[in-house]
Amino acid sequence: MQAFELDRPERLRAHLAQYCSVYEVRPDGQGGEHWQMVTPTDNREFRAEASTASFSAKSFFFAEREVLFRFEGGQFLSALPEVAPQVLFGVHACDLQAVAYQDRFFAHDPHYQARRQATLLVGVDCLESCAGGFCSTVHSGPQVRTGSADLILLPRQDAAAPWLLLVGSHAGEQAIEAMQLLPASADWEAERHANKLRVAQQQGDQADIVHGVALLNAGKVAQDTWERLGLQCLACSGCTSVCPTCSCFAPLDQPSDSGGMQRERVWDSCLYQGFQKETSGHNPGATAGSRVQRFWFHKFGDEINAPFEHYGCVGCGRCDRVCPGGIGVHGVMHRVANA
């Protein structure tokens, strides 16, 4: 992997914004943070926050609502999205791993792939653990995994060059070719490894999660434990909305503006009572407990996640922050591990 010295990440951002739409997580003025477009002349300081934003990069590729096709004049007409080159700047390692997970899930989906192929990912290593994060336990951070980003920003604490820029793909190499950056000294790999160990130590051994996942995969979690957890689920879909790997959707057929019909895809949630209900009336997810159980098997079940070569949970902790019933990942795994 090539590494270059970088005096300011804002310089890289301005360079990329000349050719693409650049998006970065910034305060929204209402106490939260959201992805916002950055202009080439925007010189606001880039801040590599330890905490992840409320929403991941999921919606940039898997749209919350979109038209899949239209039926007009007796013909099916494709409705592929019109896409322009874009850059997601400063994506955390856990969210990049989630994108890699979705890349496999939507590998043959033309709508997802059209947006994905038009996107350059600029990741950033974390030097500190975020509150509630456990990326080191599920191997999705704190450093950006090889192959999950085109460029990687590495903040430094005690060095002449305050930043390093690592090149993770051919597209990333082409994107910075005109910047004429100086190669970094050879000690950056050791520094990066030390950062990884420090964050892992901050996050601790996460004994409840490790033990809970082992019990789940061994089939040793009693059904009444899931049913008790289900009593705390309000079916608000908060966790599935903010989870960067959740990909449930529902088809919606309705009239188009031209008088034909169009099929849309809208985000859905496996925690809704009717999500799995069949035409016969049978509902495999009739109880809240069975739906909660299914959700967590999809996050930590070895058999389900084998094709993705990674758990469906990337350790971001968003579900803990958003769940009003207190059954985010830490709450659930604590109950499972100590039932």
N, C-alpha and C positions, 0 to 999 in steps of 0.2 A: 504494500500500500504506500503510495506517495504521500509525503507530508511537506507542507510549506508553512513558512512564517506568515502571520497575518497581523497587521498592526491594529485593525479595527474591523469587526464584522460588518459594520455599516458600509464599509467600502465594498465588500462583496455583495451586500444586498443592493446597493445602488447600481453596481455593475449588472447584476441579473435583471433588475427592474427596467433596464433599457430595452430588453428583448422579450420579456415575459411579464405576465401579471404576477406580482409577488404578494403572498399572504403571510401574515405574522400574527401571533397571539398578542393582543394588547388590551389594556383596561377599556371597558365600554362606557365608563362614566356613571355606571349604576351599581358599582360594587362588584362587578364580575369581570371576566375576561373572555374575549371571543376572537376568532380569526377575522382580521381586517386587512384590506388591501393597502399596500405601501407604494407610494409613488417614487419615481427615480430621484426626486429632489427632497424627499423626506429624510431629514438627518437626525431624527430622534434616536436616542441610544437604544441599542439592542440589549435586552437583559435576559440572561439565561436563568430564568427562575427555576428553583428546585421543584416547585409544585406544578402539576399538570393543569391545563385549562379545564373548565367544566366539560367542554366538548372536545372530542378528539378530531382527527382529520377524516373520520369515516364518511361524512356527508359530501366531501369533495369527490368521492368516487361512487359511493352507493347513495344516490340521491334520496332524500326523504319522500319525495313524490315525483314521479316522472311518467311520461307516455312511452309505452313500449312499441305499440303499432296502432295503425288505424285501418278500418275496413270501410272503403268508399267505392261506389260504383262496381261492386262485385269483386273488388280486389283488396288484398291485404297489402298495406303500404308500410314500409319500415319507418321508424321514427327515431333514428339514431341521433344523439345529441350533437349539436355543433360545439366543438371544443377549440380552445385556443391554448397555446403554451402557457403553463403556469408553474410557479415555484412555491412550495410550502417551506418556509424559512424557520429554522429553530425547532424542529420536531423532536420530541423526547424519544429516547431509545425504546421505551415501552410502546409508544404509539406507532413507531416504525415497525416494531415486531407485529403489531396488530394489522398494519397495512400488508405485511408479508403474509399473514394468515388469511386476510381477505383476498389477496391475490390468488391464492389457491382455491378458495371457495368460489370465486367468480372467474375462474380461469377461462371459461368458455362463454362468458357473458359479454356481448359486444358493447353494451352501454357502459358497464364498469370499465372495460378495457380501453374504450375510446378515451375516457378521462384519465385513466391511469397512465397510458402511454404518452399523454401530453404533459405529464407532470414531472418536474425535477424535485427530488426530496433532499433538503438540507437538514441534516440531523445535528443534535448537540449532545455531547456527553454530560452527564450529571456529576457534579463534584460533591453534592450533598444529597441525602435521602429526603424525599418528600414525606410529609406526614401521612402515615398509613400505607406507604408504598412498600412493596416486597418484591421488586423486580429481580433482585439477585436470587431469590428463592426459586423463581420460575424461569430463570435464565433469559430474561428479556431486557436486561439493563444491569447496571447503570450506564455502561458504555454501549454505544451503537454497535449492533451486531454486523459483522461483515456481510455485505450483499443487501442490506436493508435500506441503505441510503446512497445517494449519488455523491454527496459531499458531507463531511462531518466536521463540525466546529468543536474544537477542544480548548476550553478555557483553561488558563494556567494561573497558578497562584503566585509562584516565585520564579519568574523567568524574564529575560530581556524582552522577548516577544510575548505579549500578553495573551495571544491566541495562536493556535495552530489550525491549519486547514488540511484535512485528510481527504484524499480522493478515493471514492468507493466504486466508481464505475467509469466506463468510457464516456458516457454522457456528461458526467461530472468533470472529467478531464477536459472535454471540449468546451464546457461552459466557462472555465477559468483561464483558458489558453491565452487570451489577450491581456490578462492581468500581470503577467511576468513576475510572479511571486518567487521569493528566494526559498530554496530548499531548507528544511528544518534540520537541526542537529540530530544525531543518531540516538539520543537518549530518550526520545519522546515515548517509545513503547514501554519502557520501564516506568515512566511517570504515569502513563495511562493505566498500567496494571495496578500501580499503587493506589490510584484514585478508585479503581474498582473494588479493591480490598477494603478501603476505608468506608465506602458506602455500604458494602455488605456487612461490615461490623456494626455500623449504625443501625441497620435494619434488624440485626439479630438473627437467631436461628428459626424464628417463626414456627415454633414447635406445634402449635395448634393447627396451622395450615398443613404442614408436612404430615402430621398424624391423621388429620381429617381426610386428606386426599387418599392416604393409604387405606383407611377404613372404607371409604367410598368405593374404591376400586376392588376391594376384597369382598364387597357385598355385606359388610358388617354393620351397616347403619340401619337400625330398626325403622319400619314404616311409620310407627307412631312418633318417632323423632321428626320425620319429615312433616307429618300432619300437624304437630305442635308448631313447627316453624311456619307452616302454611297459614296458621291462624294470625300470624303477624304480617302476612303479605296483603297489601291493600290493592293489588293489581293496578298500580298507578303507571306502570311501565317506565318508571324513572330509571331503574337499573339497566333495562334493555336499551333505552335511548342513549344513555351516556357510555355504555360499554362499547369499546372500540372494535370488538370482534362480533357483536351480535348482528345477525343478518336476516332475521325473520321478516318476511314481507307478505302482503296479501294482494291478489289481483282485484282490480276495480274496473268494471265495464260500464261505460256511460256514453251518452250521445256526444259527438264532436261538434265543433262550431259549424262545420260544413254540412251537417245533416247526416253524417254517417255514424259510425261507432268507433270508439277508441278504448284500448285497454291501458290502464295505468298500473303502476306498481307503487304501493305505499308501505311505509314501515309498519310492522305489526309486532306483537309481543307474544311469546310463548307462555307468558304468565296471565294472559286473558283467558277467561273461562271457556270461550267458544273457539279458541285457536285451533284445537285438534278435533273438534266435533265433526263427525262424519255424516254423510247424507242419510244413513240408516238411523241416525239418532244416537249411535254409540259414541261415547266421548272418553278416549283414553286419559284425558286430563280433567276428569270431572271434579276432582277435589283440589283445593289449593295446595295441599301437601304434595300431591303427585306432580303438580306443575313446578313447584319449587325444586323437587327432587330432579325432574327432567332438566331444568335450567342448570343446576350445578353439575350434573353428569355431563352436560355439554361443555362445561368449562374445565372440568378436571378428569373426565372419564378417559382412561387410556385407550380403549377400543375406539371411541368416537373420534378422538383427536389424533390417532395414529396417522391418518392420511395428511395431516397438516404439519407433522413433525414438531408440534408444540402444543402446549395446553391452550385452551380457548381463553384462559385468563392470563393477562400479561402483567398483573401485579400493580396496576395503577391506583387502585383503591377508590375509584370514582363511585362504585356502588355503595360503599360505606358512607360517603359524603351525601348521597342523594336519597337514600332509603329512609322514609319516615318510620318504617316498622323496625328498624335496627337489625335487619337481616341482610346486610351487605356481606362481603366475603369473610371479614373477621368475625362478625357475629355468628354466621352460619357455621364456620369451621370450628369455632370455640365450642358451640353446642354439640356438633358432631363428634369432636374429639373427646368431649367430657360427658357424653350421654351415659 
